[in-house]
Amino acid sequence: MNVIEIRAGSVDTNSLVLRVANLAVKLGDDGYNASTLEYEQAFVFSVLESKGVVYLANNGKYDVGFVLLEEMVRGRVVQLGLAYTVPEMRRKGIFEILTRRAIEDAKVHGFGKMVAHVAADGKSRKGLLKFGFEENKGKLTIGNEVPDLVLDLEKSR
């Protein structure tokens, strides 16, 4: 599995963002609100411009998934954002590979905490708990936001 890290100013950022946006549009097939390619491209660009990173997985034939990582509090808190894996590649460890890479990069860059907003009964929640995320229970707030899960990156170094 090839994982491509996309940062603002990366080589060929525009075409990579388009690839991620194409996958994001497929989210509509999973019962999420339908969206347009232009909207998803703008969203991915906004993540990159706010010092975010996109991790894109490719199986050698086509793009199979992505995870967005977004800086929330300068140098301290990063959010594991939108994630998607194409249906035919689910349950093959794509989310785990991308998430593990995002966690390791956040540690290397000195972030103290990683947060996530996830559905109470979602598979993503179960997966993130395996990585060491804990229920937030309102302990950490970021502006008006209260994330569902928190990972203490300093503890897990």
CNS distance restraints for C-alpha pairs under 8 A (distance, minus, plus):
assign (resid   1 and name CA) (resid  57 and name CA) 6.70 0.50 0.50
assign (resid   1 and name CA) (resid  58 and name CA) 6.08 0.50 0.50
assign (resid   1 and name CA) (resid  59 and name CA) 5.03 0.50 0.50
assign (resid   1 and name CA) (resid  60 and name CA) 7.12 0.50 0.50
assign (resid   2 and name CA) (resid  57 and name CA) 5.71 0.50 0.50
assign (resid   2 and name CA) (resid  58 and name CA) 5.24 0.50 0.50
assign (resid   2 and name CA) (resid  59 and name CA) 6.27 0.50 0.50
assign (resid   2 and name CA) (resid  60 and name CA) 7.11 0.50 0.50
assign (resid   3 and name CA) (resid  55 and name CA) 6.46 0.50 0.50
assign (resid   3 and name CA) (resid  56 and name CA) 5.55 0.50 0.50
assign (resid   3 and name CA) (resid  57 and name CA) 4.54 0.50 0.50
assign (resid   3 and name CA) (resid  58 and name CA) 6.42 0.50 0.50
assign (resid   3 and name CA) (resid  98 and name CA) 7.34 0.50 0.50
assign (resid   4 and name CA) (resid  55 and name CA) 5.72 0.50 0.50
assign (resid   4 and name CA) (resid  56 and name CA) 5.10 0.50 0.50
assign (resid   4 and name CA) (resid  57 and name CA) 6.39 0.50 0.50
assign (resid   4 and name CA) (resid  58 and name CA) 7.89 0.50 0.50
assign (resid   5 and name CA) (resid  53 and name CA) 6.92 0.50 0.50
assign (resid   5 and name CA) (resid  54 and name CA) 5.97 0.50 0.50
assign (resid   5 and name CA) (resid  55 and name CA) 4.80 0.50 0.50
assign (resid   5 and name CA) (resid  56 and name CA) 6.53 0.50 0.50
assign (resid   6 and name CA) (resid  10 and name CA) 6.10 0.50 0.50
assign (resid   6 and name CA) (resid  13 and name CA) 6.77 0.50 0.50
assign (resid   6 and name CA) (resid  16 and name CA) 7.24 0.50 0.50
assign (resid   6 and name CA) (resid  17 and name CA) 7.94 0.50 0.50
assign (resid   6 and name CA) (resid  53 and name CA) 5.76 0.50 0.50
assign (resid   6 and name CA) (resid  54 and name CA) 5.01 0.50 0.50
assign (resid   6 and name CA) (resid  55 and name CA) 6.21 0.50 0.50
assign (resid   6 and name CA) (resid  56 and name CA) 7.58 0.50 0.50
assign (resid   7 and name CA) (resid  13 and name CA) 7.40 0.50 0.50
assign (resid   7 and name CA) (resid  48 and name CA) 6.01 0.50 0.50
assign (resid   7 and name CA) (resid  51 and name CA) 7.72 0.50 0.50
assign (resid   7 and name CA) (resid  52 and name CA) 6.93 0.50 0.50
assign (resid   7 and name CA) (resid  53 and name CA) 5.14 0.50 0.50
assign (resid   7 and name CA) (resid  54 and name CA) 6.73 0.50 0.50
assign (resid   8 and name CA) (resid  13 and name CA) 6.85 0.50 0.50
assign (resid   8 and name CA) (resid  45 and name CA) 7.90 0.50 0.50
assign (resid   8 and name CA) (resid  48 and name CA) 5.10 0.50 0.50
assign (resid   8 and name CA) (resid  49 and name CA) 6.22 0.50 0.50
assign (resid   8 and name CA) (resid  51 and name CA) 7.37 0.50 0.50
assign (resid   8 and name CA) (resid  52 and name CA) 7.86 0.50 0.50
assign (resid   8 and name CA) (resid  53 and name CA) 7.73 0.50 0.50
assign (resid   9 and name CA) (resid  13 and name CA) 6.29 0.50 0.50
assign (resid  12 and name CA) (resid  16 and name CA) 6.51 0.50 0.50
assign (resid  13 and name CA) (resid  17 and name CA) 5.99 0.50 0.50
assign (resid  14 and name CA) (resid  18 and name CA) 6.26 0.50 0.50
assign (resid  15 and name CA) (resid  19 and name CA) 6.33 0.50 0.50
assign (resid  16 and name CA) (resid  20 and name CA) 6.38 0.50 0.50
assign (resid  17 and name CA) (resid  21 and name CA) 6.03 0.50 0.50
assign (resid  17 and name CA) (resid  41 and name CA) 6.34 0.50 0.50
assign (resid  17 and name CA) (resid  44 and name CA) 6.49 0.50 0.50
assign (resid  17 and name CA) (resid  45 and name CA) 7.12 0.50 0.50
assign (resid  18 and name CA) (resid  22 and name CA) 6.07 0.50 0.50
assign (resid  18 and name CA) (resid  41 and name CA) 6.16 0.50 0.50
assign (resid  19 and name CA) (resid  23 and name CA) 6.57 0.50 0.50
assign (resid  19 and name CA) (resid  63 and name CA) 7.45 0.50 0.50
assign (resid  20 and name CA) (resid  24 and name CA) 6.20 0.50 0.50
assign (resid  20 and name CA) (resid  41 and name CA) 7.84 0.50 0.50
assign (resid  20 and name CA) (resid  44 and name CA) 7.66 0.50 0.50
assign (resid  20 and name CA) (resid  56 and name CA) 6.96 0.50 0.50
assign (resid  20 and name CA) (resid  66 and name CA) 6.85 0.50 0.50
assign (resid  21 and name CA) (resid  25 and name CA) 6.19 0.50 0.50
assign (resid  21 and name CA) (resid  37 and name CA) 6.01 0.50 0.50
assign (resid  21 and name CA) (resid  40 and name CA) 4.97 0.50 0.50
assign (resid  21 and name CA) (resid  41 and name CA) 5.14 0.50 0.50
assign (resid  21 and name CA) (resid  44 and name CA) 7.00 0.50 0.50
assign (resid  22 and name CA) (resid  26 and name CA) 6.84 0.50 0.50
assign (resid  22 and name CA) (resid  37 and name CA) 6.36 0.50 0.50
assign (resid  22 and name CA) (resid  40 and name CA) 7.82 0.50 0.50
assign (resid  23 and name CA) (resid  27 and name CA) 7.11 0.50 0.50
assign (resid  23 and name CA) (resid  63 and name CA) 7.75 0.50 0.50
assign (resid  23 and name CA) (resid  64 and name CA) 7.91 0.50 0.50
assign (resid  23 and name CA) (resid  65 and name CA) 7.14 0.50 0.50
assign (resid  23 and name CA) (resid  66 and name CA) 7.95 0.50 0.50
assign (resid  23 and name CA) (resid  84 and name CA) 7.49 0.50 0.50
assign (resid  23 and name CA) (resid  86 and name CA) 7.60 0.50 0.50
assign (resid  24 and name CA) (resid  28 and name CA) 7.90 0.50 0.50
assign (resid  24 and name CA) (resid  40 and name CA) 6.43 0.50 0.50
assign (resid  24 and name CA) (resid  84 and name CA) 7.14 0.50 0.50
assign (resid  25 and name CA) (resid  34 and name CA) 7.16 0.50 0.50
assign (resid  25 and name CA) (resid  35 and name CA) 5.81 0.50 0.50
assign (resid  25 and name CA) (resid  36 and name CA) 6.29 0.50 0.50
assign (resid  25 and name CA) (resid  37 and name CA) 6.11 0.50 0.50
assign (resid  25 and name CA) (resid  40 and name CA) 6.83 0.50 0.50
assign (resid  26 and name CA) (resid  30 and name CA) 7.30 0.50 0.50
assign (resid  26 and name CA) (resid  86 and name CA) 7.90 0.50 0.50
assign (resid  27 and name CA) (resid  31 and name CA) 7.16 0.50 0.50
assign (resid  27 and name CA) (resid  32 and name CA) 5.83 0.50 0.50
assign (resid  27 and name CA) (resid  33 and name CA) 7.78 0.50 0.50
assign (resid  27 and name CA) (resid  34 and name CA) 7.44 0.50 0.50
assign (resid  27 and name CA) (resid  84 and name CA) 7.26 0.50 0.50
assign (resid  28 and name CA) (resid  32 and name CA) 4.71 0.50 0.50
assign (resid  28 and name CA) (resid  33 and name CA) 5.48 0.50 0.50
assign (resid  28 and name CA) (resid  34 and name CA) 4.39 0.50 0.50
assign (resid  28 and name CA) (resid  35 and name CA) 6.62 0.50 0.50
assign (resid  29 and name CA) (resid  34 and name CA) 7.71 0.50 0.50
assign (resid  35 and name CA) (resid  39 and name CA) 6.62 0.50 0.50
assign (resid  35 and name CA) (resid  40 and name CA) 7.10 0.50 0.50
assign (resid  36 and name CA) (resid  40 and name CA) 6.38 0.50 0.50
assign (resid  37 and name CA) (resid  41 and name CA) 6.06 0.50 0.50
assign (resid  38 and name CA) (resid  42 and name CA) 6.20 0.50 0.50
assign (resid  39 and name CA) (resid  43 and name CA) 6.19 0.50 0.50
assign (resid  40 and name CA) (resid  44 and name CA) 6.15 0.50 0.50
assign (resid  41 and name CA) (resid  45 and name CA) 6.12 0.50 0.50
assign (resid  42 and name CA) (resid  46 and name CA) 6.10 0.50 0.50
assign (resid  43 and name CA) (resid  47 and name CA) 6.39 0.50 0.50
assign (resid  44 and name CA) (resid  48 and name CA) 6.37 0.50 0.50
assign (resid  44 and name CA) (resid  54 and name CA) 7.92 0.50 0.50
assign (resid  45 and name CA) (resid  49 and name CA) 6.08 0.50 0.50
assign (resid  46 and name CA) (resid  50 and name CA) 6.22 0.50 0.50
assign (resid  47 and name CA) (resid  51 and name CA) 6.79 0.50 0.50
assign (resid  47 and name CA) (resid  52 and name CA) 4.92 0.50 0.50
assign (resid  47 and name CA) (resid  53 and name CA) 7.13 0.50 0.50
assign (resid  47 and name CA) (resid  68 and name CA) 7.65 0.50 0.50
assign (resid  47 and name CA) (resid  69 and name CA) 7.86 0.50 0.50
assign (resid  47 and name CA) (resid  70 and name CA) 6.17 0.50 0.50
assign (resid  48 and name CA) (resid  52 and name CA) 4.42 0.50 0.50
assign (resid  48 and name CA) (resid  53 and name CA) 5.85 0.50 0.50
assign (resid  48 and name CA) (resid  54 and name CA) 7.51 0.50 0.50
assign (resid  48 and name CA) (resid  70 and name CA) 7.92 0.50 0.50
assign (resid  50 and name CA) (resid  70 and name CA) 7.16 0.50 0.50
assign (resid  50 and name CA) (resid  71 and name CA) 6.86 0.50 0.50
assign (resid  51 and name CA) (resid  70 and name CA) 6.75 0.50 0.50
assign (resid  51 and name CA) (resid  71 and name CA) 6.09 0.50 0.50
assign (resid  52 and name CA) (resid  68 and name CA) 7.23 0.50 0.50
assign (resid  52 and name CA) (resid  69 and name CA) 5.43 0.50 0.50
assign (resid  52 and name CA) (resid  70 and name CA) 4.24 0.50 0.50
assign (resid  52 and name CA) (resid  71 and name CA) 5.79 0.50 0.50
assign (resid  53 and name CA) (resid  68 and name CA) 6.01 0.50 0.50
assign (resid  53 and name CA) (resid  69 and name CA) 5.12 0.50 0.50
assign (resid  53 and name CA) (resid  70 and name CA) 6.53 0.50 0.50
assign (resid  54 and name CA) (resid  66 and name CA) 6.88 0.50 0.50
assign (resid  54 and name CA) (resid  67 and name CA) 5.90 0.50 0.50
assign (resid  54 and name CA) (resid  68 and name CA) 4.63 0.50 0.50
assign (resid  54 and name CA) (resid  69 and name CA) 6.20 0.50 0.50
assign (resid  55 and name CA) (resid  66 and name CA) 5.33 0.50 0.50
assign (resid  55 and name CA) (resid  67 and name CA) 5.26 0.50 0.50
assign (resid  55 and name CA) (resid  68 and name CA) 6.43 0.50 0.50
assign (resid  55 and name CA) (resid  98 and name CA) 6.38 0.50 0.50
assign (resid  55 and name CA) (resid 102 and name CA) 7.55 0.50 0.50
assign (resid  56 and name CA) (resid  63 and name CA) 7.14 0.50 0.50
assign (resid  56 and name CA) (resid  64 and name CA) 7.76 0.50 0.50
assign (resid  56 and name CA) (resid  65 and name CA) 5.92 0.50 0.50
assign (resid  56 and name CA) (resid  66 and name CA) 4.39 0.50 0.50
assign (resid  56 and name CA) (resid  67 and name CA) 6.82 0.50 0.50
assign (resid  56 and name CA) (resid  98 and name CA) 7.67 0.50 0.50
assign (resid  57 and name CA) (resid  63 and name CA) 5.83 0.50 0.50
assign (resid  57 and name CA) (resid  64 and name CA) 5.61 0.50 0.50
assign (resid  57 and name CA) (resid  65 and name CA) 5.15 0.50 0.50
assign (resid  57 and name CA) (resid  66 and name CA) 5.97 0.50 0.50
assign (resid  57 and name CA) (resid  94 and name CA) 7.27 0.50 0.50
assign (resid  57 and name CA) (resid  98 and name CA) 7.27 0.50 0.50
assign (resid  58 and name CA) (resid  62 and name CA) 5.53 0.50 0.50
assign (resid  58 and name CA) (resid  63 and name CA) 4.20 0.50 0.50
assign (resid  58 and name CA) (resid  64 and name CA) 5.42 0.50 0.50
assign (resid  58 and name CA) (resid  65 and name CA) 7.24 0.50 0.50
assign (resid  59 and name CA) (resid  63 and name CA) 6.55 0.50 0.50
assign (resid  59 and name CA) (resid  64 and name CA) 6.61 0.50 0.50
assign (resid  64 and name CA) (resid  85 and name CA) 5.66 0.50 0.50
assign (resid  64 and name CA) (resid  86 and name CA) 5.36 0.50 0.50
assign (resid  64 and name CA) (resid  89 and name CA) 6.63 0.50 0.50
assign (resid  64 and name CA) (resid  94 and name CA) 7.82 0.50 0.50
assign (resid  65 and name CA) (resid  83 and name CA) 7.39 0.50 0.50
assign (resid  65 and name CA) (resid  84 and name CA) 5.24 0.50 0.50
assign (resid  65 and name CA) (resid  85 and name CA) 4.05 0.50 0.50
assign (resid  65 and name CA) (resid  86 and name CA) 6.10 0.50 0.50
assign (resid  65 and name CA) (resid  94 and name CA) 6.85 0.50 0.50
assign (resid  65 and name CA) (resid  95 and name CA) 7.51 0.50 0.50
assign (resid  66 and name CA) (resid  83 and name CA) 5.56 0.50 0.50
assign (resid  66 and name CA) (resid  84 and name CA) 5.50 0.50 0.50
assign (resid  66 and name CA) (resid  85 and name CA) 6.67 0.50 0.50
assign (resid  66 and name CA) (resid  95 and name CA) 7.84 0.50 0.50
assign (resid  66 and name CA) (resid  98 and name CA) 7.05 0.50 0.50
assign (resid  67 and name CA) (resid  80 and name CA) 7.35 0.50 0.50
assign (resid  67 and name CA) (resid  81 and name CA) 6.71 0.50 0.50
assign (resid  67 and name CA) (resid  82 and name CA) 5.92 0.50 0.50
assign (resid  67 and name CA) (resid  83 and name CA) 4.29 0.50 0.50
assign (resid  67 and name CA) (resid  84 and name CA) 6.68 0.50 0.50
assign (resid  67 and name CA) (resid  95 and name CA) 7.73 0.50 0.50
assign (resid  67 and name CA) (resid  98 and name CA) 6.36 0.50 0.50
assign (resid  67 and name CA) (resid  99 and name CA) 7.08 0.50 0.50
assign (resid  68 and name CA) (resid  80 and name CA) 6.17 0.50 0.50
assign (resid  68 and name CA) (resid  81 and name CA) 4.95 0.50 0.50
assign (resid  68 and name CA) (resid  82 and name CA) 5.47 0.50 0.50
assign (resid  68 and name CA) (resid  83 and name CA) 6.40 0.50 0.50
assign (resid  69 and name CA) (resid  78 and name CA) 6.76 0.50 0.50
assign (resid  69 and name CA) (resid  79 and name CA) 5.65 0.50 0.50
assign (resid  69 and name CA) (resid  80 and name CA) 4.76 0.50 0.50
assign (resid  69 and name CA) (resid  81 and name CA) 5.59 0.50 0.50
assign (resid  69 and name CA) (resid 102 and name CA) 6.96 0.50 0.50
assign (resid  70 and name CA) (resid  78 and name CA) 5.54 0.50 0.50
assign (resid  70 and name CA) (resid  79 and name CA) 5.02 0.50 0.50
assign (resid  70 and name CA) (resid  80 and name CA) 6.52 0.50 0.50
assign (resid  70 and name CA) (resid  81 and name CA) 6.66 0.50 0.50
assign (resid  71 and name CA) (resid  75 and name CA) 7.51 0.50 0.50
assign (resid  71 and name CA) (resid  77 and name CA) 6.27 0.50 0.50
assign (resid  71 and name CA) (resid  78 and name CA) 4.33 0.50 0.50
assign (resid  71 and name CA) (resid  79 and name CA) 6.15 0.50 0.50
assign (resid  72 and name CA) (resid  76 and name CA) 7.81 0.50 0.50
assign (resid  72 and name CA) (resid  77 and name CA) 5.40 0.50 0.50
assign (resid  72 and name CA) (resid  78 and name CA) 5.18 0.50 0.50
assign (resid  72 and name CA) (resid  79 and name CA) 6.28 0.50 0.50
assign (resid  72 and name CA) (resid 142 and name CA) 7.71 0.50 0.50
assign (resid  73 and name CA) (resid  77 and name CA) 4.90 0.50 0.50
assign (resid  73 and name CA) (resid  78 and name CA) 6.89 0.50 0.50
assign (resid  73 and name CA) (resid 142 and name CA) 7.77 0.50 0.50
assign (resid  75 and name CA) (resid 109 and name CA) 8.00 0.50 0.50
assign (resid  75 and name CA) (resid 110 and name CA) 6.94 0.50 0.50
assign (resid  75 and name CA) (resid 111 and name CA) 5.70 0.50 0.50
assign (resid  76 and name CA) (resid 110 and name CA) 7.36 0.50 0.50
assign (resid  76 and name CA) (resid 111 and name CA) 4.62 0.50 0.50
assign (resid  76 and name CA) (resid 112 and name CA) 5.13 0.50 0.50
assign (resid  76 and name CA) (resid 113 and name CA) 6.48 0.50 0.50
assign (resid  77 and name CA) (resid 111 and name CA) 5.81 0.50 0.50
assign (resid  77 and name CA) (resid 112 and name CA) 6.06 0.50 0.50
assign (resid  77 and name CA) (resid 113 and name CA) 4.90 0.50 0.50
assign (resid  77 and name CA) (resid 114 and name CA) 5.71 0.50 0.50
assign (resid  77 and name CA) (resid 115 and name CA) 7.32 0.50 0.50
assign (resid  78 and name CA) (resid 106 and name CA) 7.36 0.50 0.50
assign (resid  78 and name CA) (resid 111 and name CA) 6.82 0.50 0.50
assign (resid  78 and name CA) (resid 113 and name CA) 6.44 0.50 0.50
assign (resid  78 and name CA) (resid 114 and name CA) 4.86 0.50 0.50
assign (resid  78 and name CA) (resid 115 and name CA) 6.38 0.50 0.50
assign (resid  79 and name CA) (resid 114 and name CA) 5.43 0.50 0.50
assign (resid  79 and name CA) (resid 115 and name CA) 4.74 0.50 0.50
assign (resid  79 and name CA) (resid 116 and name CA) 5.70 0.50 0.50
assign (resid  80 and name CA) (resid 102 and name CA) 7.89 0.50 0.50
assign (resid  80 and name CA) (resid 114 and name CA) 6.70 0.50 0.50
assign (resid  80 and name CA) (resid 115 and name CA) 6.10 0.50 0.50
assign (resid  80 and name CA) (resid 116 and name CA) 5.26 0.50 0.50
assign (resid  81 and name CA) (resid 116 and name CA) 6.52 0.50 0.50
assign (resid  81 and name CA) (resid 117 and name CA) 7.46 0.50 0.50
assign (resid  83 and name CA) (resid  95 and name CA) 7.59 0.50 0.50
assign (resid  84 and name CA) (resid  95 and name CA) 7.70 0.50 0.50
assign (resid  85 and name CA) (resid  89 and name CA) 6.54 0.50 0.50
assign (resid  85 and name CA) (resid  90 and name CA) 6.09 0.50 0.50
assign (resid  85 and name CA) (resid  94 and name CA) 6.96 0.50 0.50
assign (resid  85 and name CA) (resid  95 and name CA) 7.00 0.50 0.50
assign (resid  86 and name CA) (resid  90 and name CA) 6.56 0.50 0.50
assign (resid  89 and name CA) (resid  94 and name CA) 7.43 0.50 0.50
assign (resid  90 and name CA) (resid  94 and name CA) 7.11 0.50 0.50
assign (resid  93 and name CA) (resid  97 and name CA) 6.13 0.50 0.50
assign (resid  94 and name CA) (resid  98 and name CA) 6.25 0.50 0.50
assign (resid  95 and name CA) (resid  99 and name CA) 5.90 0.50 0.50
assign (resid  96 and name CA) (resid 100 and name CA) 5.88 0.50 0.50
assign (resid  96 and name CA) (resid 127 and name CA) 7.66 0.50 0.50
assign (resid  97 and name CA) (resid 101 and name CA) 6.28 0.50 0.50
assign (resid  98 and name CA) (resid 102 and name CA) 6.23 0.50 0.50
assign (resid  99 and name CA) (resid 103 and name CA) 6.13 0.50 0.50
assign (resid 100 and name CA) (resid 104 and name CA) 6.20 0.50 0.50
assign (resid 101 and name CA) (resid 105 and name CA) 6.14 0.50 0.50
assign (resid 102 and name CA) (resid 106 and name CA) 6.14 0.50 0.50
assign (resid 103 and name CA) (resid 107 and name CA) 6.34 0.50 0.50
assign (resid 103 and name CA) (resid 114 and name CA) 7.80 0.50 0.50
assign (resid 103 and name CA) (resid 153 and name CA) 7.90 0.50 0.50
assign (resid 104 and name CA) (resid 108 and name CA) 6.27 0.50 0.50
assign (resid 105 and name CA) (resid 109 and name CA) 6.19 0.50 0.50
assign (resid 106 and name CA) (resid 110 and name CA) 6.40 0.50 0.50
assign (resid 106 and name CA) (resid 111 and name CA) 5.51 0.50 0.50
assign (resid 106 and name CA) (resid 114 and name CA) 7.85 0.50 0.50
assign (resid 106 and name CA) (resid 153 and name CA) 7.86 0.50 0.50
assign (resid 107 and name CA) (resid 111 and name CA) 5.69 0.50 0.50
assign (resid 107 and name CA) (resid 112 and name CA) 7.48 0.50 0.50
assign (resid 107 and name CA) (resid 153 and name CA) 6.16 0.50 0.50
assign (resid 107 and name CA) (resid 154 and name CA) 7.59 0.50 0.50
assign (resid 107 and name CA) (resid 157 and name CA) 7.07 0.50 0.50
assign (resid 111 and name CA) (resid 153 and name CA) 6.86 0.50 0.50
assign (resid 111 and name CA) (resid 154 and name CA) 7.85 0.50 0.50
assign (resid 112 and name CA) (resid 152 and name CA) 6.26 0.50 0.50
assign (resid 112 and name CA) (resid 153 and name CA) 5.13 0.50 0.50
assign (resid 112 and name CA) (resid 154 and name CA) 5.41 0.50 0.50
assign (resid 113 and name CA) (resid 150 and name CA) 6.76 0.50 0.50
assign (resid 113 and name CA) (resid 151 and name CA) 5.60 0.50 0.50
assign (resid 113 and name CA) (resid 152 and name CA) 4.79 0.50 0.50
assign (resid 113 and name CA) (resid 153 and name CA) 5.19 0.50 0.50
assign (resid 113 and name CA) (resid 154 and name CA) 7.33 0.50 0.50
assign (resid 114 and name CA) (resid 150 and name CA) 5.76 0.50 0.50
assign (resid 114 and name CA) (resid 151 and name CA) 5.06 0.50 0.50
assign (resid 114 and name CA) (resid 152 and name CA) 6.70 0.50 0.50
assign (resid 114 and name CA) (resid 153 and name CA) 6.83 0.50 0.50
assign (resid 115 and name CA) (resid 147 and name CA) 6.05 0.50 0.50
assign (resid 115 and name CA) (resid 148 and name CA) 7.45 0.50 0.50
assign (resid 115 and name CA) (resid 149 and name CA) 5.60 0.50 0.50
assign (resid 115 and name CA) (resid 150 and name CA) 4.49 0.50 0.50
assign (resid 115 and name CA) (resid 151 and name CA) 6.29 0.50 0.50
assign (resid 116 and name CA) (resid 147 and name CA) 5.78 0.50 0.50
assign (resid 116 and name CA) (resid 148 and name CA) 6.05 0.50 0.50
assign (resid 116 and name CA) (resid 149 and name CA) 5.22 0.50 0.50
assign (resid 116 and name CA) (resid 150 and name CA) 6.59 0.50 0.50
assign (resid 117 and name CA) (resid 147 and name CA) 5.33 0.50 0.50
assign (resid 117 and name CA) (resid 148 and name CA) 5.06 0.50 0.50
assign (resid 117 and name CA) (resid 149 and name CA) 6.60 0.50 0.50
assign (resid 118 and name CA) (resid 122 and name CA) 6.88 0.50 0.50
assign (resid 118 and name CA) (resid 124 and name CA) 6.79 0.50 0.50
assign (resid 118 and name CA) (resid 125 and name CA) 5.92 0.50 0.50
assign (resid 118 and name CA) (resid 148 and name CA) 6.40 0.50 0.50
assign (resid 118 and name CA) (resid 149 and name CA) 7.67 0.50 0.50
assign (resid 119 and name CA) (resid 124 and name CA) 7.83 0.50 0.50
assign (resid 119 and name CA) (resid 125 and name CA) 6.86 0.50 0.50
assign (resid 120 and name CA) (resid 125 and name CA) 7.02 0.50 0.50
assign (resid 121 and name CA) (resid 125 and name CA) 7.17 0.50 0.50
assign (resid 122 and name CA) (resid 126 and name CA) 6.94 0.50 0.50
assign (resid 123 and name CA) (resid 127 and name CA) 6.24 0.50 0.50
assign (resid 124 and name CA) (resid 128 and name CA) 6.05 0.50 0.50
assign (resid 125 and name CA) (resid 129 and name CA) 6.19 0.50 0.50
assign (resid 126 and name CA) (resid 130 and name CA) 6.60 0.50 0.50
assign (resid 127 and name CA) (resid 131 and name CA) 6.88 0.50 0.50
assign (resid 128 and name CA) (resid 132 and name CA) 6.76 0.50 0.50
assign (resid 128 and name CA) (resid 133 and name CA) 5.64 0.50 0.50
assign (resid 129 and name CA) (resid 133 and name CA) 4.70 0.50 0.50
assign (resid 129 and name CA) (resid 134 and name CA) 6.25 0.50 0.50
assign (resid 132 and name CA) (resid 151 and name CA) 6.22 0.50 0.50
assign (resid 133 and name CA) (resid 149 and name CA) 5.85 0.50 0.50
assign (resid 133 and name CA) (resid 150 and name CA) 5.18 0.50 0.50
assign (resid 133 and name CA) (resid 151 and name CA) 4.33 0.50 0.50
assign (resid 133 and name CA) (resid 152 and name CA) 7.57 0.50 0.50
assign (resid 134 and name CA) (resid 149 and name CA) 5.37 0.50 0.50
assign (resid 134 and name CA) (resid 150 and name CA) 5.33 0.50 0.50
assign (resid 134 and name CA) (resid 151 and name CA) 6.25 0.50 0.50
assign (resid 135 and name CA) (resid 148 and name CA) 6.10 0.50 0.50
assign (resid 135 and name CA) (resid 149 and name CA) 4.73 0.50 0.50
assign (resid 135 and name CA) (resid 150 and name CA) 6.50 0.50 0.50
assign (resid 136 and name CA) (resid 140 and name CA) 6.56 0.50 0.50
assign (resid 136 and name CA) (resid 146 and name CA) 7.98 0.50 0.50
assign (resid 136 and name CA) (resid 147 and name CA) 6.64 0.50 0.50
assign (resid 136 and name CA) (resid 148 and name CA) 5.43 0.50 0.50
assign (resid 136 and name CA) (resid 149 and name CA) 5.02 0.50 0.50
assign (resid 136 and name CA) (resid 150 and name CA) 5.77 0.50 0.50
assign (resid 137 and name CA) (resid 148 and name CA) 7.14 0.50 0.50
assign (resid 138 and name CA) (resid 146 and name CA) 6.10 0.50 0.50
assign (resid 138 and name CA) (resid 147 and name CA) 7.65 0.50 0.50
assign (resid 138 and name CA) (resid 148 and name CA) 7.98 0.50 0.50
assign (resid 140 and name CA) (resid 146 and name CA) 6.47 0.50 0.50
assign (resid 140 and name CA) (resid 147 and name CA) 7.25 0.50 0.50
assign (resid 141 and name CA) (resid 145 and name CA) 5.65 0.50 0.50
assign (resid 141 and name CA) (resid 146 and name CA) 4.69 0.50 0.50
assign (resid 141 and name CA) (resid 147 and name CA) 6.95 0.50 0.50
assign (resid 142 and name CA) (resid 146 and name CA) 6.39 0.50 0.50
assign (resid 142 and name CA) (resid 147 and name CA) 7.95 0.50 0.50
assign (resid 152 and name CA) (resid 156 and name CA) 6.65 0.50 0.50
assign (resid 153 and name CA) (resid 157 and name CA) 6.30 0.50 0.50
